[in-house]
Amino acid sequence: MMDLLQFVRGCTFDDFLLTPQFGVIPSRDPSVIDLTTRFTAHVSLRRPIISANMDTVTRAAMATVLAEEGGIGVIDRGFRAGDIAPQVAEISAVKRTQHGIIADPHAIAATDRVADARTLMDRTGVGTLVVVDGGRQLKGLLTERDIRFVPGATSIAERMTPRDQLVVHTGPISLAEAEQVMTRQKIKKLPLVNADGTVLGLITAKDLVKHRDHPFATRDRRGRLQVAAAVGATGDFLERAVEVHNAGADGIVIDIPHRHSGVMERAIERLRRQLGGVELVAGNVATAEGAKFLLDRGVDAIKVGIGPGGGCTTRLTTNFGVPQAEALVQCRRAVGDRVPLIADGGVKRDGSIAEALLFGGDTVMLGSAFAGTEETPGETVLKPVLMPESQKIVRVPFKVFRGMASIGAVRDRLDLEDVGAVELEALGAEGLEVSVPARGSVRTVLHDMLKHLCSAISYGGAASLADLREKFWSDPEKYLVRLSRAARAESFER
């Protein structure tokens, strides 16, 4: 039997091909092939893709698409103002994008004015308010259509649809039952009340349609999209963790430069004391010792990868790191299946996703692969580019992509970290800041990745992602081909 760790020593994804096996599935359709995996010990994903906690990659727009498509996004902590509120706002935006049952619908009093309703709708981005009295008794519903063209001084009572004209359900109800009621009654909104008439929740046809349109979406128990949030390990990290947790973050990612450290140990201990059983992800590490260190401290997932990311220069500037294939095998051997591993970095092509998941990752975290897409933060700028074919200068749209250890990213979050009087220049950059061509929606990028992953499962003679991983680890020699320089060129240079 092959000693897998020795075989991958000093190697990364481009050092291997995978040997094709007898195919057992008739279709490579991602809607048919099971790609279910674990993000943390208690959060499952239907798609093994995570968007990185980088300030030029993941904010609400990116996290929403990732969750709709079955993965999850990690909202970064690098906001310029040194304030926790902007990160909380991004998390809240994802959690309110769609619902199953809206357990906390925005409310207004019947005695308020139309101007108050407009202000609340503009601030929250919702189009329907429940009208209540002081005891949260349901009095009616108010929609954007009800107040269109209406003077702001008009009272809500004059414009709302009163309760006696609404279809109202008393007590809990399943989404399937709610859909039947709404279809039968030809309504778009179904308020839920307790036996005493107080508001229990609200179900909208819009949310039911979104559930149908995104059957693989990553949702919490209330039908909301799931999202994670990053914190540091010093400075305001504890307060930040509490605030993002209260805002609905489904996982907290501790993200610091050197994770196999006393700083990380103290951060985990304090977060556990403060937040108990919150889903806690820690990293990055790249060795068996580092993974075991985090496992022993009770984290729910471990990020693996020191220096392989497209925006990271740690290996260039410090010469420390472990090639990603070896790092994943080391860490998987150390922790077994006790907690999931997140393969973070080193993916330069879609084929590497399958390798990252076989060598030990339960999921793959991507940053540069999503750079420049519509959902990434930042403005699109036009830059003059000389076209070699025509020798003409054209203006091409670009967006900024940067590693979170770049000078710009560090500068933007100086207020968030416990840096004392250290000058910015003395910190030392370990990340790049570059312009990348702007491109279309990340949804298209994701769909292509998933199709290619399903093709890899087919070539691997498996019926699902879990099946392929089991077959690989039971006999890695059957799959792995070590490449010569000429073979790498034949395989990957086009």
C-alpha positions as CSV (number, residue, x, y, z in Angstrom):
1,M,0.0,0.0,0.0
2,M,1.3,3.4,-1.0
3,D,2.5,5.8,1.8
4,L,0.4,8.7,0.6
5,L,2.2,11.3,2.7
6,Q,5.6,10.3,1.5
7,F,4.3,10.2,-2.1
8,V,3.0,13.8,-1.9
9,R,5.9,15.2,0.1
10,G,6.9,18.6,-1.4
11,C,4.1,18.4,-4.0
12,T,1.2,20.5,-5.0
13,F,-1.7,20.1,-7.4
14,D,0.2,20.6,-10.6
15,D,2.5,17.7,-9.7
16,F,-0.2,15.1,-10.3
17,L,-2.8,13.8,-12.7
18,L,-5.6,11.4,-11.7
19,T,-5.9,8.2,-13.6
20,P,-9.4,7.7,-15.3
21,Q,-11.5,4.8,-13.9
22,F,-14.5,2.9,-15.2
23,G,-17.5,5.3,-15.2
24,V,-20.6,4.4,-13.2
25,I,-22.9,7.3,-13.6
26,P,-25.0,8.1,-16.7
27,S,-25.0,11.9,-16.2
28,R,-22.5,14.6,-15.1
29,D,-25.3,17.0,-14.2
30,P,-24.6,18.8,-10.9
31,S,-28.3,18.7,-10.2
32,V,-28.1,14.9,-10.1
33,I,-24.7,14.1,-8.6
34,D,-24.5,14.4,-4.8
35,L,-21.8,17.0,-3.8
36,T,-22.9,17.2,-0.2
37,T,-20.1,17.9,2.3
38,R,-19.4,19.6,5.6
39,F,-18.4,23.2,6.2
40,T,-18.2,22.8,10.0
41,A,-19.0,20.0,12.3
42,H,-22.7,21.0,12.3
43,V,-23.2,22.9,9.1
44,S,-23.6,21.0,5.8
45,L,-23.3,22.3,2.3
46,R,-24.7,20.9,-0.9
47,R,-21.8,22.4,-2.9
48,P,-18.2,22.3,-1.5
49,I,-17.3,25.9,-2.4
50,I,-16.6,28.8,0.1
51,S,-15.8,32.4,-0.9
52,A,-12.8,33.8,0.9
53,N,-12.9,36.4,3.7
54,M,-11.2,39.0,1.6
55,D,-12.4,42.6,1.3
56,T,-12.2,42.5,-2.5
57,V,-14.1,39.2,-2.7
58,T,-16.8,38.6,-0.1
59,R,-19.5,41.0,1.0
60,A,-23.3,40.5,1.0
61,A,-23.7,40.2,-2.8
62,M,-21.1,37.4,-3.1
63,A,-22.2,35.6,0.1
64,T,-25.8,35.7,-1.2
65,V,-24.9,34.0,-4.5
66,L,-22.7,31.4,-2.8
67,A,-25.4,30.5,-0.4
68,E,-28.1,30.3,-3.1
69,E,-25.9,28.0,-5.1
70,G,-25.2,25.7,-2.2
71,G,-21.9,27.0,-0.8
72,I,-21.2,29.7,1.7
73,G,-19.4,33.0,1.9
74,V,-17.3,34.4,4.7
75,I,-17.8,38.2,5.2
76,D,-14.4,39.8,5.8
77,R,-13.5,42.1,8.7
78,G,-11.4,44.7,6.8
79,F,-13.7,47.7,6.8
80,R,-12.0,51.1,6.6
81,A,-13.8,52.9,9.4
82,G,-12.6,50.6,12.1
83,D,-16.2,49.9,12.9
84,I,-18.0,46.6,13.6
85,A,-21.3,48.0,12.2
86,P,-20.5,47.7,8.5
87,Q,-19.7,44.0,8.9
88,V,-22.9,43.4,10.8
89,A,-24.8,45.2,8.1
90,E,-23.4,42.9,5.4
91,I,-24.4,39.8,7.5
92,S,-27.9,41.2,8.1
93,A,-28.3,41.9,4.4
94,V,-27.6,38.2,3.6
95,K,-29.9,36.9,6.3
96,R,-32.8,39.1,5.1
97,T,-32.3,38.5,1.4
98,Q,-34.8,35.6,1.6
99,H,-36.7,33.7,4.2
100,G,-38.8,30.6,4.7
101,I,-40.9,32.1,7.5
102,I,-40.0,35.7,8.4
103,A,-40.0,35.3,12.2
104,D,-39.2,39.0,12.9
105,P,-41.0,41.0,10.2
106,H,-40.5,44.7,10.3
107,A,-43.5,46.4,12.0
108,I,-45.1,49.8,12.2
109,A,-48.0,51.2,14.2
110,A,-51.4,52.1,12.7
111,T,-51.0,55.6,14.2
112,D,-47.8,56.3,12.3
113,R,-47.6,58.2,9.0
114,V,-46.9,57.1,5.5
115,A,-43.6,59.1,5.7
116,D,-42.5,56.8,8.6
117,A,-43.3,53.7,6.5
118,R,-41.3,55.0,3.5
119,T,-38.3,55.7,5.8
120,L,-38.5,52.2,7.3
121,M,-38.9,50.5,3.9
122,D,-36.0,52.5,2.5
123,R,-33.7,51.7,5.4
124,T,-34.5,48.0,5.6
125,G,-35.1,47.3,1.9
126,V,-38.4,45.5,2.5
127,G,-41.7,46.1,0.7
128,T,-44.2,44.8,3.3
129,L,-44.7,45.9,6.9
130,V,-46.9,44.3,9.5
131,V,-49.1,46.8,11.3
132,V,-49.3,46.2,15.0
133,D,-50.5,47.8,18.2
134,G,-48.4,48.3,21.3
135,G,-48.7,44.6,22.3
136,R,-47.7,43.3,18.8
137,Q,-51.3,42.4,18.0
138,L,-51.7,42.2,14.2
139,K,-53.8,45.0,12.9
140,G,-53.1,44.7,9.2
141,L,-50.4,44.8,6.4
142,L,-48.9,47.7,4.5
143,T,-47.1,47.3,1.2
144,E,-45.2,49.7,-1.1
145,R,-48.2,49.7,-3.4
146,D,-50.5,50.9,-0.7
147,I,-48.4,54.1,-0.2
148,R,-47.4,54.8,-3.7
149,F,-48.2,58.5,-4.6
150,V,-49.8,59.0,-1.2
151,P,-48.9,62.1,0.9
152,G,-46.5,61.5,3.7
153,A,-48.8,62.9,6.4
154,T,-51.4,60.3,5.7
155,S,-51.9,57.8,8.6
156,I,-51.0,54.1,8.2
157,A,-54.6,53.2,9.3
158,E,-56.0,54.8,6.2
159,R,-53.8,52.9,3.8
160,M,-53.2,49.5,5.3
161,T,-55.2,46.3,4.5
162,P,-56.9,45.6,7.9
163,R,-56.8,42.2,9.5
164,D,-60.4,41.4,8.7
165,Q,-59.6,41.6,5.0
166,L,-56.5,39.3,5.2
167,V,-56.1,35.6,5.2
168,V,-54.3,34.9,8.5
169,H,-53.0,31.6,9.8
170,T,-53.0,30.8,13.5
171,G,-49.9,28.9,14.8
172,P,-46.9,27.4,13.0
173,I,-47.2,26.1,9.4
174,S,-44.8,24.3,7.0
175,L,-43.8,26.0,3.8
176,A,-45.5,23.3,1.7
177,E,-48.8,23.9,3.6
178,A,-48.3,27.7,3.3
179,E,-47.9,27.3,-0.5
180,Q,-51.2,25.3,-0.6
181,V,-53.0,28.0,1.4
182,M,-51.6,30.9,-0.7
183,T,-52.4,29.1,-4.0
184,R,-56.0,28.3,-2.9
185,Q,-56.7,31.8,-1.5
186,K,-54.8,33.5,-4.4
187,I,-52.7,35.6,-2.0
188,K,-49.0,36.7,-2.1
189,K,-48.6,37.1,1.7
190,L,-49.7,35.0,4.6
191,P,-49.3,36.5,8.1
192,L,-48.9,34.1,11.0
193,V,-50.3,34.9,14.5
194,N,-50.3,33.2,17.9
195,A,-53.5,32.2,19.6
196,D,-53.6,35.6,21.3
197,G,-53.3,37.5,18.0
198,T,-49.7,38.6,18.3
199,V,-47.5,38.4,15.3
200,L,-45.7,35.0,14.9
201,G,-44.3,35.6,11.4
202,L,-44.9,36.3,7.8
203,I,-44.6,34.2,4.6
204,T,-44.4,35.7,1.2
205,A,-44.8,34.2,-2.3
206,K,-41.5,35.8,-3.3
207,D,-39.6,33.8,-0.7
208,L,-41.4,30.6,-1.7
209,V,-40.4,31.1,-5.3
210,K,-36.8,31.7,-4.2
211,H,-36.8,28.4,-2.3
212,R,-38.1,26.7,-5.5
213,D,-35.6,28.4,-7.7
214,H,-32.6,27.5,-5.5
215,P,-33.2,23.9,-4.3
216,F,-29.6,23.4,-3.2
217,A,-29.3,26.7,-1.2
218,T,-27.5,26.7,2.2
219,R,-30.3,27.7,4.6
220,D,-30.7,27.8,8.4
221,R,-33.7,26.4,10.3
222,R,-35.8,29.5,9.5
223,G,-35.2,29.2,5.8
224,R,-32.7,32.1,5.7
225,L,-29.5,31.9,3.7
226,Q,-26.4,31.0,5.8
227,V,-23.3,33.2,6.0
228,A,-20.1,33.2,8.0
229,A,-18.0,36.0,9.3
230,A,-14.3,36.5,10.0
231,V,-12.8,38.0,13.2
232,G,-9.2,38.5,14.3
233,A,-7.6,37.2,17.5
234,T,-6.6,40.5,19.2
235,G,-8.1,44.0,19.6
236,D,-11.9,44.1,19.2
237,F,-12.2,40.4,18.1
238,L,-14.4,39.3,21.1
239,E,-16.8,42.2,20.7
240,R,-16.9,41.7,17.0
241,A,-17.6,38.0,17.3
242,V,-20.5,38.7,19.7
243,E,-22.0,41.3,17.3
244,V,-21.7,39.2,14.1
245,H,-23.1,36.2,16.0
246,N,-26.1,38.3,17.2
247,A,-26.6,39.5,13.6
248,G,-27.1,35.9,12.5
249,A,-23.7,34.7,11.4
250,D,-23.8,30.9,11.1
251,G,-20.1,30.4,11.7
252,I,-17.2,32.5,12.9
253,V,-13.8,32.2,11.3
254,I,-10.7,33.3,13.3
255,D,-8.3,34.5,10.7
256,I,-4.8,35.7,11.8
257,P,-1.3,35.4,10.1
258,H,0.2,32.6,12.3
259,R,-2.5,30.3,13.6
260,H,-0.4,27.6,15.3
261,S,0.3,30.0,18.1
262,G,-0.5,31.1,21.7
263,V,-2.4,34.1,20.3
264,M,-4.8,31.7,18.5
265,E,-5.1,29.5,21.6
266,R,-6.1,32.4,23.8
267,A,-8.6,33.6,21.2
268,I,-10.3,30.2,21.0
269,E,-10.5,30.0,24.7
270,R,-12.1,33.4,25.1
271,L,-14.5,32.9,22.2
272,R,-15.7,29.6,23.7
273,R,-16.2,31.2,27.1
274,Q,-18.2,34.0,25.5
275,L,-20.2,32.3,22.8
276,G,-20.3,28.6,23.9
277,G,-21.2,26.3,21.1
278,V,-20.9,28.7,18.2
279,E,-19.6,27.1,15.0
280,L,-15.9,28.1,15.2
281,V,-13.4,27.8,12.3
282,A,-9.7,28.5,12.8
283,G,-6.7,28.7,10.5
284,N,-4.7,28.6,8.5
285,V,-2.3,25.8,9.3
286,A,-0.2,23.6,7.1
287,T,1.1,20.8,9.3
288,A,-0.1,17.8,11.2
289,E,1.0,19.5,14.5
290,G,-0.9,22.7,13.6
291,A,-4.1,20.8,12.7
292,K,-3.9,18.7,15.9
293,F,-3.3,21.9,17.9
294,L,-6.6,23.4,16.7
295,L,-8.5,20.1,17.0
296,D,-7.5,19.7,20.6
297,R,-8.8,23.2,21.3
298,G,-12.3,22.3,20.1
299,V,-12.7,24.1,16.8
300,D,-15.4,22.9,14.4
301,A,-13.4,23.2,11.2
302,I,-9.8,23.9,10.2
303,K,-8.5,26.0,7.3
304,V,-5.4,24.6,5.6
305,G,-2.9,26.5,3.5
306,I,0.1,28.7,4.3
307,G,1.0,30.9,1.3
308,P,-0.6,29.2,-1.7
309,G,-3.2,31.8,-2.4
310,G,-3.2,34.1,-5.4
311,G,-3.0,37.2,-3.3
312,C,-0.5,35.9,-0.8
313,T,3.3,36.4,-0.8
314,T,4.1,34.7,2.5
315,R,6.3,32.1,0.9
316,L,8.1,34.8,-1.1
317,T,8.7,37.1,1.8
318,T,9.3,34.6,4.6
319,N,10.2,31.3,2.8
320,F,7.8,29.4,5.2
321,G,4.9,27.2,4.0
322,V,4.1,23.7,2.9
323,P,3.0,22.8,-0.6
324,Q,-0.7,22.5,-0.6
325,A,-1.1,18.8,-1.5
326,E,1.3,17.8,1.2
327,A,-0.3,20.2,3.7
328,L,-3.8,18.7,3.1
329,V,-2.7,15.1,3.5
330,Q,-0.7,15.9,6.6
331,C,-3.7,17.7,8.2
332,R,-6.2,15.0,7.1
333,R,-4.0,12.3,8.6
334,A,-3.8,14.2,11.9
335,V,-7.5,14.9,12.4
336,G,-9.2,12.1,10.5
337,D,-12.9,12.8,10.0
338,R,-13.4,14.4,13.4
339,V,-13.7,17.9,12.0
340,P,-13.9,19.2,8.4
341,L,-10.9,20.7,6.6
342,I,-11.2,23.8,4.3
343,A,-8.6,23.7,1.5
344,D,-7.6,27.4,1.3
345,G,-5.4,28.4,-1.7
346,G,-3.5,26.9,-4.6
347,V,-6.5,26.5,-6.9
348,K,-5.4,28.0,-10.2
349,R,-7.7,25.9,-12.4
350,D,-11.0,24.0,-12.0
351,G,-9.2,20.6,-12.0
352,S,-7.4,21.6,-8.8
353,I,-10.7,21.7,-7.0
354,A,-11.1,17.9,-7.3
355,E,-7.5,17.4,-6.2
356,A,-8.0,19.7,-3.1
357,L,-11.1,17.7,-2.2
358,L,-9.3,14.3,-2.6
359,F,-6.1,15.2,-0.8
360,G,-8.1,16.1,2.3
361,G,-10.3,19.1,2.0
362,D,-14.0,18.8,2.7
363,T,-14.5,22.2,1.0
364,V,-12.4,24.6,-1.1
365,M,-12.1,28.3,-0.2
366,L,-11.6,30.5,-3.3
367,G,-10.6,34.1,-3.6
368,S,-8.7,34.9,-6.8
369,A,-10.9,32.5,-8.7
370,F,-13.8,34.9,-8.1
371,A,-11.8,38.1,-8.5
372,G,-13.3,40.7,-10.9
373,T,-16.8,39.2,-10.9
374,E,-19.9,41.4,-10.6
375,E,-20.5,40.4,-7.0
376,T,-17.1,41.4,-5.7
377,P,-16.9,44.7,-3.8
378,G,-15.3,47.8,-5.3
379,E,-15.8,50.0,-8.3
380,T,-15.1,49.0,-11.9
381,V,-12.6,51.3,-13.5
382,L,-11.6,51.6,-17.2
383,K,-7.9,51.3,-17.9
384,P,-6.1,51.8,-21.2
385,V,-4.7,48.6,-22.6
386,L,-2.6,48.1,-25.8
387,M,-4.1,45.3,-27.9
388,P,-1.2,43.3,-29.5
389,E,-3.2,42.3,-32.5
390,S,-4.3,45.7,-33.7
391,Q,-1.7,47.8,-31.8
392,K,-4.7,50.0,-30.7
393,I,-5.3,51.2,-27.2
394,V,-8.7,50.3,-25.8
395,R,-10.3,51.0,-22.4
396,V,-10.8,47.7,-20.5
397,P,-12.8,47.4,-17.3
398,F,-10.9,46.3,-14.2
399,K,-11.5,45.7,-10.5
400,V,-9.0,45.6,-7.6
401,F,-8.0,42.3,-6.0
402,R,-5.7,42.2,-3.0
403,G,-4.6,39.8,-0.4
404,M,-5.6,40.5,3.2
405,A,-2.0,40.9,4.2
406,S,-1.2,43.5,1.6
407,I,-0.3,47.0,2.7
408,G,-3.6,48.4,1.5
409,A,-5.7,45.8,3.4
410,V,-3.6,46.2,6.6
411,R,-3.9,50.0,6.4
412,D,-7.7,49.8,6.1
413,R,-8.1,47.7,9.3
414,L,-5.4,49.3,11.5
415,D,-8.1,50.6,13.8
416,L,-9.4,47.0,14.2
417,E,-6.2,45.4,15.3
418,D,-4.1,45.7,18.5
419,V,-1.1,47.2,16.7
420,G,-0.1,49.8,19.3
421,A,2.4,52.3,18.0
422,V,3.9,50.1,15.3
423,E,4.2,51.9,12.1
424,L,2.5,50.5,9.0
425,E,5.7,50.1,7.1
426,A,7.2,48.1,9.9
427,L,4.5,45.5,9.7
428,G,5.8,44.0,6.4
429,A,3.4,43.2,3.6
430,E,2.6,39.5,2.8
431,G,0.1,40.1,0.1
432,L,-0.4,41.5,-3.4
433,E,-2.7,44.2,-4.7
434,V,-3.4,44.0,-8.4
435,S,-6.0,45.0,-11.0
436,V,-7.9,42.1,-12.6
437,P,-10.2,42.3,-15.6
438,A,-13.9,42.7,-14.7
439,R,-16.1,39.8,-15.8
440,G,-19.6,38.6,-15.5
441,S,-21.6,37.1,-12.6
442,V,-19.9,34.7,-10.2
443,R,-22.9,32.4,-10.7
444,T,-21.6,31.5,-14.1
445,V,-18.1,30.8,-12.7
446,L,-19.6,28.6,-10.0
447,H,-21.8,26.6,-12.5
448,D,-18.7,25.9,-14.6
449,M,-16.7,24.8,-11.6
450,L,-19.5,22.4,-10.5
451,K,-19.8,20.9,-14.0
452,H,-16.1,20.2,-14.1
453,L,-16.2,18.7,-10.6
454,C,-19.0,16.4,-11.6
455,S,-17.0,15.4,-14.7
456,A,-14.0,14.6,-12.4
457,I,-16.3,12.4,-10.3
458,S,-17.4,10.6,-13.4
459,Y,-13.8,10.1,-14.6
460,G,-12.9,8.8,-11.2
461,G,-15.5,6.0,-11.4
462,A,-17.6,7.3,-8.5
463,A,-21.2,8.1,-8.0
464,S,-20.8,11.1,-5.7
465,L,-18.2,13.3,-4.1
466,A,-18.2,11.3,-0.9
467,D,-17.8,8.1,-3.0
468,L,-14.9,9.5,-4.9
469,R,-13.1,10.5,-1.8
470,E,-13.6,7.1,-0.2
471,K,-12.3,5.3,-3.3
472,F,-9.3,7.6,-3.5
473,W,-8.2,7.2,0.2
474,S,-8.8,3.4,0.1
475,D,-6.3,3.1,-2.8
476,P,-4.5,6.3,-3.7
477,E,-1.9,4.5,-5.9
478,K,-4.8,3.6,-8.2
479,Y,-5.4,7.2,-8.9
480,L,-2.2,9.3,-8.6
481,V,0.2,9.8,-11.4
482,R,3.4,11.8,-10.5
483,L,4.2,14.2,-13.4
484,S,7.6,15.0,-14.9
485,R,8.3,18.5,-16.1
486,A,7.4,17.5,-19.7
487,A,4.1,15.9,-18.5
488,R,3.2,19.0,-16.6
489,A,3.7,21.1,-19.7
490,E,1.7,18.6,-21.8
491,S,-1.1,18.7,-19.2
492,F,-1.4,22.3,-18.1
493,E,0.4,24.6,-20.6
494,R,-1.9,25.8,-23.4
